């Protein structure tokens, strides 16, 4: 019975609603995320979380498309790679290649939707679930350590922190994913330009998509930019308080 009560209490806590934080908390959380992304030093540290979402997008689409996922490797230089087996060409490979750069922004938009619907705790626990699923696919020590530390931080906040701190953490995470997703695409285009100046063949997802589809890599960068900016606009609309009313998970 105590276990049942605990599980029931936990479920109520996850699907329940929490009050929207004051406007200044939302503004400060957005400012913090923006400063983290714009500052080169903090971005070098925090970019690993964007990479984690990026590789998670590749992995998720790999599994959904029926390919065999061999694993994910995250590196200390904030790069990463996802390995899967299957046909080297075809629609599945195109979708997998597309998924990486749009994943952080789409995840941020989803987080913004939950926060706007007053489901702060649900947003945090969904993040834990996604991280736990990603952990199962990590194949190197640095990647395991990075994911475990992130899971520990999110669990600690969602379980031990006050509702105000949870909200501030959740909003900062959502803003970071939305803004960081855009910067990652900007960096992608800079990397492609450097490679062209050096006469090197492009190895980015956009260049891979160019070879797979015949559509120039620059067009794919433009498509990534449109998706990420659209997610940022939608996320901003959701995160900033307004008259929009959204359904609650708890009924």
Secondary structure, 3 states (H helix, E strand, C coil): CHHHHHHHHHHHHHHCCCCCCCHHHHHHHHHHHHHHHHCHHHHHHHHHHHHHHHHHHHHHHHHHCCCEEEEEEECCCCCEEEEEECCCCCHHHHHHHHHHHHHHHHHHHHHHHHHHCCCHHHHHHHHHHHHHHHHCCECCHHHHHHHHHHHHHHHHHHHHCCHHHHHHHHHHHHHHHHHHHHHHHHHHHHHHHHHHHCCCCCCCHHHHHHHHHCCCHHHHHHHHHHHHHHHHHHHHHHHCCCCCCCCCCCC
